[in-house]
Amino acid sequence: MDLWLKDVAPSTELRKWFAHDPAKWAEFRLRYREELKRNKEQVSLLRREAAKGTVTLVYGAKDQEHNEAVILQRLLTAK
């Protein structure tokens, strides 16, 4: 691992609220995106790294469809 952007992860409060409950997914996405907007420097760094080549997004959830990496991937691939 070359770089760990801990501040790009959802806040502890948001993670605990979400608790990987798919019923809360839509609201989690909105809240997490708001957190990312307040963390522009780290998101910008992540975008710069992604522009250089492959970036591996690591997450601890068992659910492959409802986790922060999905949101970050969409953020990085959006034009």
All heavy atoms as an XYZ file, in Angstrom:
661
protein
N       0.860     -1.168      0.000
C       0.000      0.000      0.000
C       0.908      1.233      0.000
O       1.783      1.372      0.842
C      -0.899     -0.015      1.237
C      -1.881      1.098      1.234
S      -3.028      1.187      2.632
C      -3.322     -0.452      3.101
N       0.688      2.099     -0.953
C       1.491      3.299     -1.076
C       0.885      4.501     -0.370
O       1.594      5.397      0.061
C       1.690      3.667     -2.552
C       2.513      2.636     -3.288
O       3.381      1.996     -2.669
O       2.279      2.461     -4.489
N      -0.427      4.527     -0.276
C      -1.109      5.698      0.251
C      -2.411      5.282      0.916
O      -3.184      4.519      0.350
C      -1.413      6.668     -0.907
C      -2.095      7.979     -0.591
C      -1.208      8.851      0.296
C      -2.409      8.713     -1.883
N      -2.618      5.775      2.116
C      -3.864      5.490      2.827
C      -4.516      6.825      3.150
O      -3.998      7.593      3.961
C      -3.595      4.707      4.096
C      -4.832      4.397      4.885
C      -6.105      4.295      4.427
C      -4.899      4.158      6.296
N      -6.963      3.988      5.457
C      -6.249      3.894      6.618
C      -3.960      4.119      7.308
C      -6.674      3.620      7.905
C      -4.376      3.837      8.594
C      -5.721      3.591      8.875
N      -5.626      7.112      2.521
C      -6.343      8.362      2.731
C      -7.480      8.114      3.723
O      -8.648      8.019      3.355
C      -6.869      8.912      1.404
C      -5.800      9.254      0.383
C      -6.433      9.681     -0.931
C      -4.884     10.346      0.910
N      -7.108      8.002      4.970
C      -8.065      7.682      6.022
C      -9.218      8.683      6.070
O     -10.357      8.318      6.343
C      -7.336      7.659      7.362
C      -8.203      7.266      8.519
C      -7.399      7.231      9.809
C      -8.290      6.900     10.969
N      -7.581      6.903     12.232
N      -8.940      9.941      5.783
C      -9.968     10.975      5.866
C     -10.986     10.917      4.724
O     -11.963     11.655      4.737
C      -9.324     12.362      5.929
C      -8.547     12.573      7.211
O      -8.888     11.923      8.222
O      -7.602     13.372      7.217
N     -10.750     10.068      3.749
C     -11.719      9.903      2.661
C     -12.799      8.895      3.070
O     -13.883      8.870      2.502
C     -11.008      9.469      1.360
C     -11.993      9.123      0.264
C     -10.081     10.575      0.876
N     -12.517      8.123      4.078
C     -13.495      7.145      4.566
C     -14.665      7.869      5.233
O     -14.524      8.998      5.704
C     -12.831      6.219      5.573
N     -15.813      7.228      5.281
C     -16.952      7.836      5.988
C     -16.618      8.031      7.462
O     -15.853      7.248      8.038
C     -18.073      6.798      5.832
C     -17.641      5.877      4.761
C     -16.158      5.927      4.709
N     -17.190      9.031      8.049
C     -16.964      9.280      9.473
C     -17.479      8.093     10.296
O     -18.344      7.336      9.855
C     -17.689     10.553      9.912
O     -19.093     10.369      9.817
N     -16.936      7.965     11.475
C     -17.378      6.898     12.376
C     -18.875      7.012     12.634
O     -19.600      6.006     12.616
C     -16.602      6.963     13.703
O     -15.212      6.801     13.415
C     -17.057      5.892     14.670
N     -19.332      8.219     12.851
C     -20.759      8.439     13.088
C     -21.605      7.940     11.919
O     -22.620      7.252     12.118
C     -21.017      9.925     13.326
C     -22.465     10.269     13.557
C     -22.646     11.768     13.735
O     -22.428     12.264     14.856
O     -23.002     12.426     12.744
N     -21.199      8.278     10.710
C     -21.963      7.862      9.527
C     -21.913      6.344      9.358
O     -22.928      5.720      9.066
C     -21.431      8.564      8.272
C     -22.157      8.244      6.970
C     -23.647      8.568      7.072
C     -21.516      8.993      5.816
N     -20.745      5.742      9.534
C     -20.635      4.288      9.409
C     -21.528      3.570     10.415
O     -22.207      2.599     10.080
C     -19.191      3.832      9.593
C     -18.317      4.082      8.390
C     -16.921      3.507      8.537
N     -16.172      4.165      9.610
C     -15.894      3.638     10.787
N     -16.302      2.430     11.096
N     -15.184      4.300     11.672
N     -21.529      4.058     11.652
C     -22.353      3.425     12.675
C     -23.835      3.585     12.359
O     -24.621      2.664     12.549
C     -22.034      4.002     14.052
C     -20.716      3.511     14.588
C     -20.457      4.069     15.969
C     -19.153      3.543     16.527
N     -18.900      4.045     17.888
N     -24.221      4.756     11.874
C     -25.620      4.980     11.508
C     -26.032      4.028     10.379
O     -27.084      3.396     10.435
C     -25.832      6.431     11.085
C     -27.195      6.646     10.510
C     -28.366      6.849     11.175
C     -27.545      6.609      9.113
N     -29.417      6.945     10.304
C     -28.935      6.803      9.024
C     -26.806      6.437      7.947
C     -29.613      6.837      7.807
C     -27.475      6.463      6.733
C     -28.866      6.664      6.679
N     -25.205      3.922      9.349
C     -25.512      3.090      8.192
C     -25.570      1.610      8.571
O     -26.517      0.905      8.192
C     -24.474      3.334      7.088
C     -24.635      2.498      5.870
C     -25.863      2.336      5.249
C     -23.540      1.858      5.309
C     -26.002      1.568      4.103
C     -23.669      1.089      4.170
C     -24.898      0.941      3.573
N     -24.571      1.150      9.313
C     -24.511     -0.246      9.782
C     -24.718     -1.247      8.641
O     -25.273     -2.317      8.831
C     -25.525     -0.476     10.901
N     -24.315     -0.882      7.446
C     -24.420     -1.730      6.252
C     -25.841     -2.229      6.011
O     -26.055     -3.353      5.567
C     -23.424     -2.884      6.319
C     -22.015     -2.405      6.439
N     -21.348     -1.828      5.395
C     -21.166     -2.371      7.496
C     -20.139     -1.462      5.796
N     -20.006     -1.781      7.062
N     -26.796     -1.365      6.286
C     -28.208     -1.678      6.074
C     -28.607     -1.188      4.686
O     -28.689      0.013      4.454
C     -29.057     -0.985      7.144
C     -30.543     -1.233      6.999
O     -30.960     -1.864      6.008
O     -31.288     -0.781      7.880
N     -28.851     -2.096      3.739
C     -29.206     -1.685      2.379
C     -30.408     -0.744      2.321
O     -30.516      0.063      1.396
C     -29.508     -3.001      1.661
C     -28.714     -4.023      2.418
C     -28.755     -3.563      3.857
N     -31.293     -0.811      3.297
C     -32.452      0.085      3.317
C     -32.034      1.538      3.535
O     -32.776      2.449      3.178
C     -33.431     -0.344      4.413
N     -30.848      1.750      4.080
C     -30.332      3.103      4.327
C     -29.367      3.560      3.227
O     -28.785      4.645      3.327
C     -29.604      3.151      5.675
C     -30.492      2.900      6.864
C     -29.675      2.969      8.139
C     -30.515      2.733      9.377
N     -29.691      2.728     10.594
N     -29.189      2.764      2.197
C     -28.178      3.028      1.176
C     -28.334      4.398      0.501
O     -27.365      5.137      0.357
C     -28.192      1.906      0.143
C     -27.242      2.088     -0.996
C     -27.565      2.194     -2.306
C     -25.813      2.186     -0.928
N     -26.435      2.336     -3.073
C     -25.343      2.347     -2.246
C     -24.892      2.182      0.105
C     -24.001      2.476     -2.552
C     -23.540      2.313     -0.201
C     -23.106      2.454     -1.513
N     -29.514      4.730      0.065
C     -29.715      6.007     -0.636
C     -29.337      7.182      0.262
O     -28.648      8.107     -0.182
C     -31.160      6.137     -1.105
N     -29.757      7.145      1.497
C     -29.429      8.223      2.430
C     -27.944      8.219      2.770
O     -27.333      9.274      2.901
C     -30.263      8.102      3.709
C     -30.032      9.211      4.710
C     -30.456     10.599      4.220
O     -31.304     10.689      3.317
O     -29.916     11.596      4.754
N     -27.345      7.037      2.895
C     -25.911      6.943      3.151
C     -25.123      7.600      2.033
O     -24.182      8.362      2.283
C     -25.483      5.478      3.305
C     -24.001      5.302      3.435
C     -23.359      5.561      4.633
C     -23.244      4.879      2.353
C     -21.978      5.403      4.748
C     -21.875      4.720      2.452
C     -21.239      4.982      3.659
N     -25.511      7.315      0.787
C     -24.808      7.923     -0.355
C     -24.851      9.441     -0.269
O     -23.832     10.109     -0.486
C     -25.435      7.465     -1.675
C     -25.096      6.055     -2.037
C     -25.574      5.718     -3.431
N     -26.893      6.293     -3.693
C     -27.842      5.707     -4.371
N     -27.646      4.527     -4.893
N     -28.998      6.293     -4.556
N     -26.010      9.993      0.017
C     -26.134     11.453      0.126
C     -25.264     12.010      1.244
O     -24.539     12.986      1.046
C     -27.591     11.846      0.376
C     -28.577     11.574     -0.755
C     -29.996     11.843     -0.280
C     -28.235     12.433     -1.959
N     -25.323     11.392      2.400
C     -24.553     11.875      3.550
C     -23.054     11.735      3.322
O     -22.271     12.619      3.688
C     -24.951     11.126      4.819
C     -26.360     11.433      5.288
C     -26.659     10.710      6.563
N     -28.043     10.862      6.979
C     -28.484     10.537      8.178
N     -27.668     10.034      9.083
N     -29.753     10.701      8.476
N     -22.660     10.626      2.719
C     -21.234     10.413      2.465
C     -20.710     11.403      1.431
O     -19.624     11.957      1.576
C     -21.004      8.970      2.021
C     -19.561      8.614      1.803
C     -18.556      9.072      2.654
C     -19.178      7.800      0.743
C     -17.231      8.736      2.441
C     -17.866      7.445      0.528
C     -16.892      7.917      1.380
O     -15.584      7.583      1.173
N     -21.480     11.663      0.402
C     -21.057     12.660     -0.589
C     -20.900     14.045      0.046
O     -20.000     14.808     -0.312
C     -22.058     12.713     -1.748
C     -21.957     11.530     -2.658
C     -22.901     11.693     -3.834
N     -23.071     10.435     -4.521
C     -24.203     10.004     -5.020
N     -25.294     10.736     -4.934
N     -24.278      8.843     -5.626
N     -21.769     14.366      0.990
C     -21.639     15.640      1.707
C     -20.336     15.669      2.504
O     -19.648     16.685      2.555
C     -22.837     15.877      2.630
C     -24.090     16.278      1.888
C     -23.908     17.541      1.052
O     -23.332     18.525      1.561
O     -24.336     17.543     -0.123
N     -20.002     14.569      3.130
C     -18.728     14.497      3.854
C     -17.555     14.672      2.896
O     -16.590     15.376      3.209
C     -18.599     13.167      4.593
C     -19.453     13.056      5.815
C     -19.170     11.825      6.657
O     -18.310     10.983      6.283
O     -19.807     11.715      7.708
N     -17.650     14.045      1.736
C     -16.567     14.172      0.759
C     -16.418     15.608      0.266
O     -15.299     16.073      0.037
C     -16.802     13.216     -0.417
C     -16.659     11.728     -0.080
C     -17.142     10.876     -1.257
C     -15.233     11.389      0.291
N     -17.519     16.321      0.120
C     -17.454     17.727     -0.296
C     -16.695     18.570      0.722
O     -16.047     19.554      0.364
C     -18.860     18.298     -0.485
C     -19.550     17.804     -1.724
C     -20.949     18.389     -1.827
C     -21.720     17.800     -2.979
N     -23.104     18.305     -3.023
N     -16.771     18.190      1.977
C     -16.060     18.926      3.028
C     -14.604     18.493      3.145
O     -13.855     19.048      3.933
C     -16.773     18.738      4.373
C     -18.164     19.365      4.413
C     -18.760     19.365      5.796
N     -18.931     18.051      6.371
C     -20.030     17.303      6.286
N     -21.074     17.752      5.617
N     -20.101     16.126      6.864
N     -14.219     17.516      2.354
C     -12.867     16.990      2.405
C     -12.223     17.057      1.018
O     -11.645     16.090      0.532
C     -12.911     15.545      2.913
C     -11.608     15.100      3.501
O     -10.615     15.798      3.407
N     -11.603     13.925      4.081
N     -12.337     18.208      0.402
C     -11.915     18.384     -0.989
C     -10.432     18.084     -1.220
O     -10.071     17.548     -2.258
C     -12.241     19.803     -1.452
C     -13.717     20.038     -1.588
C     -14.000     21.439     -2.051
C     -15.505     21.644     -2.112
N     -15.879     22.948     -2.596
N      -9.595     18.419     -0.260
C      -8.152     18.209     -0.438
C      -7.826     16.724     -0.594
O      -7.084     16.335     -1.508
C      -7.390     18.790      0.748
C      -5.894     18.729      0.581
C      -5.169     19.387      1.730
O      -5.621     20.449      2.204
O      -4.145     18.830      2.145
N      -8.383     15.890      0.260
C      -8.126     14.457      0.183
C      -8.752     13.843     -1.070
O      -8.139     12.986     -1.710
C      -8.663     13.755      1.432
C      -7.921     14.116      2.696
C      -6.537     13.486      2.730
O      -6.419     12.277      2.737
N      -5.511     14.296      2.740
N      -9.937     14.281     -1.428
C     -10.596     13.775     -2.642
C      -9.788     14.175     -3.867
O      -9.591     13.380     -4.792
C     -12.055     14.270     -2.736
C     -12.669     13.901     -4.083
C     -12.883     13.702     -1.590
N      -9.283     15.383     -3.870
C      -8.461     15.849     -4.981
C      -7.186     15.006     -5.104
O      -6.779     14.639     -6.209
C      -8.113     17.321     -4.776
O      -7.324     17.792     -5.824
N      -6.576     14.692     -3.981
C      -5.393     13.836     -3.987
C      -5.730     12.457     -4.533
O      -4.995     11.901     -5.350
C      -4.819     13.732     -2.570
C      -3.610     12.820     -2.383
C      -2.469     13.192     -3.310
C      -3.155     12.860     -0.932
N      -6.850     11.911     -4.140
C      -7.280     10.611     -4.648
C      -7.499     10.668     -6.159
O      -7.081      9.766     -6.889
C      -8.566     10.170     -3.940
C      -9.138      8.821     -4.342
C      -8.135      7.699     -4.137
C     -10.424      8.555     -3.570
N      -8.102     11.730     -6.633
C      -8.317     11.884     -8.085
C      -6.982     11.968     -8.838
O      -6.830     11.381     -9.910
C      -9.140     13.134     -8.381
C     -10.600     12.979     -8.067
C     -11.310     14.297     -8.388
N     -12.642     14.308     -7.853
C     -13.748     14.261     -8.585
N     -13.668     14.211     -9.890
N     -14.917     14.272     -8.009
N      -6.031     12.695     -8.277
C      -4.707     12.800     -8.917
C      -4.032     11.434     -8.992
O      -3.427     11.091    -10.004
C      -3.826     13.799     -8.176
C      -4.228     15.240     -8.378
C      -3.157     16.223     -7.923
N      -2.771     16.058     -6.540
C      -3.370     16.648     -5.492
N      -4.409     17.448     -5.695
N      -2.933     16.457     -4.259
N      -4.135     10.667     -7.927
C      -3.542      9.328     -7.919
C      -4.236      8.435     -8.943
O      -3.580      7.667     -9.641
C      -3.617      8.711     -6.520
C      -2.698      9.376     -5.511
C      -1.232      9.302     -5.907
O      -0.759      8.223     -6.335
O      -0.540     10.340     -5.796
N      -5.551      8.528     -9.034
C      -6.298      7.719     -9.996
C      -5.925      8.091    -11.432
O      -5.897      7.223    -12.313
C      -7.797      7.881     -9.765
N      -5.630      9.349    -11.657
C      -5.243      9.793    -12.999
C      -3.889      9.206    -13.419
O      -3.614      9.062    -14.606
C      -5.188     11.318    -13.047
N      -3.073      8.836    -12.447
C      -1.755      8.254    -12.737
C      -1.834      6.785    -13.124
O      -0.932      6.257    -13.760
C      -0.856      8.359    -11.505
C      -0.462      9.761    -11.136
C       0.382      9.720     -9.877
C       0.664     11.092     -9.331
N       1.414     11.012     -8.062
N      -2.910      6.112    -12.693
C      -3.006      4.687    -12.986
C      -3.979      3.997    -12.049
O      -4.876      4.620    -11.488
N      -3.760      2.735    -11.855
C      -4.666      1.905    -11.060
C      -4.679      2.322     -9.596
O      -3.638      2.548     -8.991
C      -4.249      0.425    -11.154
O      -4.277      0.035    -12.521
C      -5.191     -0.457    -10.355
N      -5.877      2.418     -9.063
C      -6.092      2.693     -7.642
C      -6.939      1.551     -7.094
O      -7.937      1.173     -7.707
C      -6.825      4.039     -7.426
C      -7.248      4.212     -5.987
C      -5.948      5.198     -7.871
N      -6.539      1.016     -5.980
C      -7.305     -0.044     -5.336
C      -8.041      0.543     -4.142
O      -7.411      1.102     -3.244
C      -6.382     -1.189     -4.875
O      -5.677     -1.694     -6.006
C      -7.179     -2.311     -4.227
N      -9.345      0.444     -4.164
C     -10.176      0.938     -3.065
C     -10.479     -0.233     -2.140
O     -11.049     -1.237     -2.556
C     -11.471      1.542     -3.618
C     -11.282      2.701     -4.597
C     -12.613      3.076     -5.230
C     -10.664      3.897     -3.899
N     -10.098     -0.099     -0.890
C     -10.258     -1.169      0.086
C     -11.399     -0.820      1.033
O     -11.537      0.321      1.454
C      -8.949     -1.356      0.892
C      -9.085     -2.460      1.916
C      -7.785     -1.643     -0.049
N     -12.202     -1.813      1.350
C     -13.316     -1.608      2.278
C     -13.494     -2.871      3.110
O     -13.049     -3.950      2.723
C     -14.604     -1.259      1.532
C     -15.053     -2.313      0.558
C     -15.993     -3.275      0.941
C     -14.548     -2.375     -0.728
C     -16.414     -4.254      0.053
C     -14.958     -3.351     -1.611
C     -15.882     -4.282     -1.222
O     -16.283     -5.250     -2.086
N     -14.144     -2.739      4.246
C     -14.294     -3.863      5.144
C     -15.662     -4.514      5.122
O     -15.890     -5.484      5.837
N     -16.554     -4.026      4.332
C     -17.920     -4.559      4.290
C     -17.978     -5.864      3.505
O     -17.238     -6.046      2.544
C     -18.861     -3.543      3.657
N     -18.870     -6.728      3.890
C     -19.093     -7.965      3.140
C     -19.956     -7.710      1.912
O     -19.854     -8.415      0.917
C     -19.765     -9.006      4.033
C     -18.875     -9.491      5.141
C     -19.595    -10.485      6.024
C     -18.712    -10.875      7.191
N     -19.391    -11.797      8.106
N     -20.777     -6.688      1.981
C     -21.699     -6.338      0.895
C     -20.927     -5.578     -0.189
O     -20.484     -4.454      0.022
C     -22.838     -5.479      1.450
C     -23.915     -5.170      0.432
O     -23.644     -5.226     -0.787
O     -25.032     -4.850      0.857
N     -20.784     -6.190     -1.343
C     -20.014     -5.586     -2.428
C     -20.747     -4.471     -3.158
O     -20.138     -3.728     -3.921
C     -19.595     -6.665     -3.423
C     -18.647     -7.664     -2.827
C     -18.230     -8.727     -3.832
O     -18.479     -8.617     -5.028
N     -17.587     -9.763     -3.338
N     -22.038     -4.336     -2.944
C     -22.828     -3.319     -3.639
C     -23.137     -2.098     -2.785
O     -23.467     -1.044     -3.326
C     -24.151     -3.931     -4.105
C     -23.987     -5.013     -5.131
C     -25.308     -5.641     -5.512
O     -26.335     -4.936     -5.505
O     -25.316     -6.850     -5.806
N     -23.074     -2.232     -1.478
C     -23.465     -1.150     -0.571
C     -22.320     -0.816      0.376
O     -22.338     -1.207      1.550
C     -24.720     -1.545      0.225
C     -25.869     -1.920     -0.632
N     -26.199     -3.229     -0.898
C     -26.751     -1.154     -1.302
C     -27.249     -3.257     -1.698
N     -27.604     -2.012     -1.961
N     -21.316     -0.129     -0.154
C     -20.172      0.281      0.657
C     -19.541      1.538      0.073
O     -19.831      1.911     -1.064
C     -19.154     -0.859      0.773
C     -18.554     -1.218     -0.561
O     -17.775     -0.456     -1.110
N     -18.934     -2.371     -1.114
N     -18.699      2.175      0.846
C     -18.125      3.456      0.423
C     -17.254      3.352     -0.818
O     -17.135      4.312     -1.582
C     -17.338      4.104      1.565
C     -16.112      3.348      2.028
C     -16.385      2.344      3.125
O     -17.543      1.982      3.379
O     -15.403      1.904      3.736
N     -16.638      2.203     -1.071
C     -15.797      2.054     -2.253
C     -16.608      2.217     -3.533
O     -16.115      2.756     -4.524
C     -15.079      0.709     -2.228
N     -17.849      1.763     -3.513
C     -18.735      1.917     -4.675
C     -18.923      3.406     -4.978
O     -18.853      3.839     -6.132
C     -20.097      1.227     -4.423
C     -21.091      1.548     -5.519
C     -19.913     -0.271     -4.280
N     -19.132      4.179     -3.946
C     -19.347      5.621     -4.116
C     -18.073      6.298     -4.599
O     -18.100      7.133     -5.509
C     -19.850      6.237     -2.796
C     -21.213      5.627     -2.442
C     -19.932      7.763     -2.898
C     -21.672      5.894     -1.039
N     -16.946      5.924     -4.011
C     -15.667      6.510     -4.436
C     -15.344      6.137     -5.881
O     -14.859      6.976     -6.641
C     -14.542      6.052     -3.512
C     -14.536      6.671     -2.130
C     -13.497      5.990     -1.249
C     -14.273      8.170     -2.202
N     -15.620      4.905     -6.267
C     -15.359      4.492     -7.643
C     -16.177      5.338     -8.618
O     -15.658      5.807     -9.625
C     -15.692      3.014     -7.830
C     -15.451      2.545     -9.248
C     -15.917      1.117     -9.480
O     -16.844      0.649     -8.812
N     -15.280      0.437    -10.395
N     -17.442      5.548     -8.305
C     -18.284      6.378     -9.174
C     -17.762      7.802     -9.225
O     -17.783      8.451    -10.273
C     -19.730      6.331     -8.700
C     -20.374      4.998     -8.960
C     -21.793      4.945     -8.499
N     -22.328      3.608     -8.704
C     -23.349      3.102     -8.043
N     -23.985      3.826     -7.155
N     -23.755      1.888     -8.277
N     -17.311      8.299     -8.098
C     -16.753      9.651     -8.037
C     -15.518      9.757     -8.937
O     -15.358     10.730     -9.660
C     -16.395      9.986     -6.593
C     -15.789     11.354     -6.366
C     -16.885     12.362     -6.115
C     -14.838     11.305     -5.181
N     -14.671      8.738     -8.894
C     -13.442      8.773     -9.668
C     -13.660      8.570    -11.163
O     -12.859      9.038    -11.962
C     -12.470      7.709     -9.144
C     -11.951      7.942     -7.736
C     -11.148      6.740     -7.264
C     -11.125      9.213     -7.668
N     -14.719      7.876    -11.521
C     -14.949      7.608    -12.944
C     -15.904      8.613    -13.586
O     -16.071      8.610    -14.805
C     -15.504      6.177    -13.155
O     -16.699      6.027    -12.410
C     -14.477      5.139    -12.743
N     -16.516      9.478    -12.772
C     -17.423     10.502    -13.309
C     -16.608     11.555    -14.055
O     -15.512     11.905    -13.660
C     -18.215     11.140    -12.185
N     -17.166     12.029    -15.110
C     -16.490     13.070    -15.903
C     -16.870     14.437    -15.405
O     -17.899     14.718    -14.937
C     -16.876     12.928    -17.379
C     -16.509     11.595    -17.940
C     -15.180     11.623    -18.590
C     -14.843     10.221    -19.100
N     -13.559     10.011    -19.504
